[in-house]
């Protein structure tokens, strides 16, 4: 359950791992805070963490069950923030989503992760290389995680846009394939990206305003920068949604056109085949008194007549674009 537990004093990590029962004393130390990382804890496993950090029961319920929309809430001077992480899978051309739930309070940061797309090892490592940032307290950890999550949206949007480009080329190609299933799946991925990024705009606006407790006002410019990045992502996602809608409509139009072309070709060939069929049916009635029955040239004349009419019809259909 506990991935890492560390005490940071004056921006430097203390050696070893901090035991959970030592957290209360560590949180009361000057210029120090505890950073606790957990991965998919159960309710019973998280109960001891809740007691040590005195976390609100509603926030704890959200952290354990996950599947929350991005949001920012304040419980008894403790910040509770939910983030949706995203990672583009090149092999399957899908987006894998995860969830990060963050508690920030007096002298502590508790991070709960759900899903494989929520790895934060690099974030902790980079921050530990910047004691000047960690010296500013838990707000530095909150900013680093939010910045990491939003930066992760960029490659996802790029991957989706590459897939959209391939779908566009497929729609307007002459190979006869119908990519409607792939278009629908892309629309689902883009919708999930919208649900992951768009609700995060308002929480970041609040953090950028400097009105949140436990976050030093010095971080406002940094959160504004993250907010700008997020706005670019949400704008790109909205553009992708509109583009996919247009691609789907274009694909439906192309399918209708192909069906009409196929029907015209079928109708043209039926009309051509109807001529010899009709002539052969007439001369197959076996009446005694019929034109050309006693003429030696009757059979070749009828064949020539049928061939001439078929060639003429084929020529006319070709000129009209039906064949």
C-alpha positions in Angstrom: 0.0 0.0 0.0 2.7 2.5 1.1 5.0 3.1 -1.9 7.2 5.7 -0.2 7.2 7.7 3.1 9.8 10.4 3.7 10.5 13.3 5.9 11.9 16.5 4.3 13.7 19.0 6.5 14.8 22.3 5.0 14.2 20.8 1.5 16.4 17.8 2.1 15.1 14.2 2.5 16.0 12.6 5.8 17.7 9.2 5.4 15.5 6.1 5.4 11.8 5.6 5.4 9.5 7.3 7.9 7.4 4.9 9.9 3.7 5.7 10.0 3.5 6.0 13.8 6.3 8.7 13.6 4.3 11.0 11.4 2.6 13.2 14.0 5.9 14.2 15.6 7.5 14.7 12.2 4.7 17.0 11.0 5.2 19.3 14.1 8.9 19.9 13.3 9.9 23.3 12.1 10.7 23.7 8.3 9.8 20.1 7.7 7.0 18.1 6.1 6.1 14.5 5.4 5.4 13.1 1.9 3.5 9.9 1.9 2.8 8.0 -1.3 0.2 5.2 -1.5 -1.0 3.0 -4.4 -4.6 1.7 -4.5 -5.1 1.2 -0.7 -8.1 -0.6 0.6 -10.4 1.1 3.1 -8.9 -0.9 6.0 -5.4 -0.2 4.9 -6.1 3.6 4.5 -7.8 3.8 7.9 -4.5 4.1 9.8 -3.4 6.9 7.5 -6.6 8.7 8.0 -6.2 8.6 11.8 -2.5 9.7 11.7 -3.2 12.7 9.4 -6.8 13.4 10.7 -8.2 13.4 7.2 -11.9 14.1 6.5 -14.0 11.0 6.0 -15.6 12.2 2.8 -12.3 12.9 1.2 -11.0 9.5 2.5 -14.0 7.8 0.8 -13.2 9.4 -2.5 -9.5 8.5 -2.2 -10.2 4.8 -1.6 -13.0 4.3 -4.2 -11.4 6.7 -6.8 -13.3 7.2 -10.1 -13.8 10.9 -9.2 -13.9 13.9 -11.5 -11.0 16.4 -11.2 -11.8 18.8 -8.4 -10.4 20.9 -5.6 -12.0 20.9 -2.1 -11.0 22.1 1.3 -11.8 20.1 4.4 -10.8 21.7 7.8 -7.8 23.5 6.3 -6.7 20.5 4.4 -6.6 20.7 0.6 -8.0 17.7 -1.3 -7.3 17.6 -5.0 -8.3 15.0 -7.6 -6.3 14.7 -10.9 -6.9 12.4 -13.9 -3.7 11.1 -15.5 -3.4 10.0 -19.1 -0.9 8.0 -21.1 -1.1 7.2 -24.8 -0.4 3.6 -25.8 1.1 3.5 -29.2 0.6 -0.2 -29.8 -3.2 -0.2 -29.2 -3.8 3.4 -30.2 -5.7 3.9 -26.9 -5.4 6.2 -23.9 -4.8 4.7 -20.5 -6.2 6.8 -17.6 -5.2 6.8 -14.0 -6.1 8.9 -11.0 -4.1 10.8 -8.4 -5.7 12.1 -5.2 -3.7 14.6 -3.1 -4.1 15.7 0.6 -2.1 18.8 1.6 -2.2 19.9 5.2 0.0 21.3 8.0 3.4 19.6 7.5 2.2 16.7 5.2 1.4 15.6 1.7 -0.5 12.4 1.2 -0.7 11.1 -2.4 -3.0 8.2 -3.4 -2.6 6.7 -6.8 -4.9 4.5 -8.9 -4.0 2.9 -12.2 -0.7 2.3 -14.0 -0.8 5.7 -15.6 -0.2 7.5 -12.3 3.5 6.9 -11.7 5.2 9.7 -9.7 8.7 8.3 -9.2 10.3 10.9 -11.6 8.4 13.7 -9.9 9.8 12.8 -6.5 13.3 12.4 -7.9 13.3 15.7 -9.7 12.0 17.5 -6.6 14.6 16.0 -4.4 17.2 17.5 -6.7 15.7 20.9 -6.0 16.0 21.5 -2.2 15.2 25.2 -2.8 11.7 24.2 -4.1 11.1 21.6 -1.4 12.1 24.1 1.2 8.8 26.0 0.3 6.7 23.2 1.8 3.9 20.9 0.6 2.8 23.5 -2.0 5.9 22.6 -4.0 4.9 19.0 -4.1 1.3 19.9 -5.1 2.6 22.1 -8.0 5.1 19.5 -9.2 2.4 16.8 -9.4 -0.2 19.0 -11.1 2.5 20.2 -13.6 3.5 16.6 -14.3 -0.1 15.5 -14.9 -0.9 18.4 -17.3 2.4 18.0 -19.1 1.4 14.4 -19.7 -1.6 15.5 -21.6 0.5 16.9 -24.4 1.8 13.6 -25.8 -1.7 12.1 -25.5 -3.2 14.9 -27.6 -0.4 14.5 -30.2 -1.0 10.8 -30.4 -4.8 11.2 -30.8 -4.2 13.9 -33.5 -1.9 11.5 -35.4 -4.7 8.9 -35.3 -7.2 11.4 -36.5 -5.0 12.3 -39.5 -4.8 8.6 -40.4 -8.5 8.3 -40.2 -9.0 11.3 -42.4 -6.7 9.9 -45.1 -8.6 6.6 -44.8 -12.0 8.2 -45.3 -10.9 10.0 -48.5 -8.9 7.1 -49.9 -10.2 4.8 -52.7 -9.4 1.5 -50.9 -13.1 1.0 -50.0 -12.5 0.6 -46.3 -15.0 2.0 -43.8 -13.2 3.3 -40.7 -16.4 4.2 -38.8 -15.5 1.9 -35.9 -12.1 3.5 -35.5 -13.7 7.0 -35.7 -16.1 6.0 -32.9 -13.3 4.7 -30.7 -11.3 7.9 -31.2 -14.4 9.9 -30.3 -14.6 7.9 -27.0 -10.9 8.6 -26.3 -11.3 12.3 -27.0 -14.3 12.4 -24.7 -12.4 10.8 -21.9 -9.6 13.3 -22.4 -12.2 16.1 -22.2 -13.5 14.7 -18.9 -10.0 14.5 -17.6 -8.8 18.0 -18.5 -11.8 20.4 -18.7 -12.9 20.1 -15.0 -9.4 20.8 -13.9 -9.5 24.4 -15.3 -11.5 25.9 -12.4 -9.3 24.3 -9.6 -6.2 25.6 -11.3 -7.7 29.1 -11.5 -8.2 28.9 -7.7 -4.7 27.8 -7.1 -3.3 30.5 -9.4 -5.2 33.1 -7.5 -3.3 32.4 -4.3 -6.4 32.0 -2.2 -5.8 28.4 -1.2 -4.5 27.7 2.3 -1.3 25.6 2.7 -0.1 26.9 -0.7 2.4 29.8 -0.5 1.5 32.8 -2.7 4.9 32.5 -4.3 3.5 29.5 -6.3 0.7 31.5 -7.9 2.8 32.3 -11.1 3.7 28.6 -11.4 0.1 27.5 -11.2 -0.8 30.2 -13.7 1.7 28.7 -16.1 0.2 25.2 -15.6 -3.2 26.8 -16.1 -2.1 28.2 -19.5 -0.8 24.8 -20.6 -4.1 23.2 -19.5 -6.1 25.7 -21.6 -4.1 24.8 -24.6 -4.8 21.2 -24.0 -8.6 21.7 -23.5 -8.7 23.8 -26.7 -6.9 21.1 -28.7 -9.3 18.5 -27.3 -12.3 20.5 -28.3 -10.9 21.0 -31.8 -10.3 17.2 -32.0 -13.9 16.6 -31.0 -15.2 18.9 -33.7 -12.9 17.5 -36.3 -13.9 13.9 -35.5 -17.5 14.9 -35.8 -16.8 16.3 -39.3 -14.8 13.2 -40.2 -17.7 11.0 -39.2 -20.1 13.1 -41.3 -17.7 13.0 -44.2 -17.4 9.2 -43.9 -21.1 8.8 -43.9 -21.4 10.9 -47.0 -18.6 8.9 -48.7 -20.4 5.7 -47.8 -23.7 7.0 -49.3 -21.9 8.1 -52.4 -20.2 4.7 -52.8 -23.5 3.0 -52.3 -25.1 5.2 -55.0 -22.2 4.4 -57.4 -22.6 0.7 -56.7 -26.3 0.9 -57.3 -25.9 2.7 -60.6 -23.3 0.2 -61.8 -25.6 -2.7 -60.8 -28.6 -1.0 -62.6 -26.5 -0.4 -65.7 -25.3 -4.0 -66.0 -28.9 -5.2 -65.4 -30.1 -3.0 -68.2 -27.4 -4.3 -70.5 -28.2 -7.9 -69.6 -31.9 -7.3 -70.1 -31.5 -6.9 -73.9 -30.2 -10.4 -74.8 -32.4 -11.9 -72.1 -35.5 -10.3 -73.7 -34.6 -11.3 -77.2 -33.7 -14.8 -76.2 -36.9 -15.1 -74.3 -38.9 -14.1 -77.3 -37.2 -16.5 -79.7 -37.4 -19.2 -77.1 -41.2 -19.4 -77.2 -41.1 -22.1 -80.0 -43.9 -20.7 -82.1 -43.9 -21.9 -85.8 -44.5 -18.6 -87.5 -41.9 -16.2 -86.2 -39.7 -13.7 -88.2 -36.4 -15.0 -89.4 -36.9 -18.6 -88.3 -36.6 -19.9 -91.8 -33.8 -17.5 -92.9 -30.2 -18.9 -92.9 -29.0 -15.5 -91.7 -31.5 -15.2 -88.9 -29.4 -16.6 -86.1 -26.3 -14.5 -86.7 -28.5 -11.4 -87.3 -30.1 -11.8 -84.0 -26.8 -12.3 -82.3 -25.4 -9.2 -84.0 -28.4 -7.2 -83.1 -28.1 -8.2 -79.4 -24.4 -7.4 -79.4 -24.9 -4.1 -81.1 -27.6 -3.0 -78.5 -25.4 -4.1 -75.6 -22.4 -2.2 -76.9 -24.4 0.9 -77.5 -25.9 0.7 -73.9 -22.4 0.2 -72.5 -21.1 3.2 -74.4 -24.0 5.4 -73.1 -23.6 4.2 -69.5 -19.8 4.9 -69.7 -20.4 8.4 -70.9 -22.9 9.1 -68.2 -20.5 7.9 -65.5 -22.6 4.9 -64.5 -19.9 2.4 -65.4 
